[in-house]
Amino acid sequence: MTYCLRQWRLQHLEQTLSILDLRMGESQQHFTSLPEAGPHGELRPIRAPDMLSDDG
């Protein structure tokens, strides 16, 4: 169950990143300073920008 949930979250994250790529367009050079993978291969958590909130 946990594995399936992690797989779903991984797919959701990939979709979010692809949407971000579409939104950012030519501003992708800002992603060059993203942190690298952690010691166990997982990415360190990055706070999502406020523009992703569905409130507005």
Helices and strands as residue ranges (DSSP letters): H 2-24, G 25-33, G 50-52
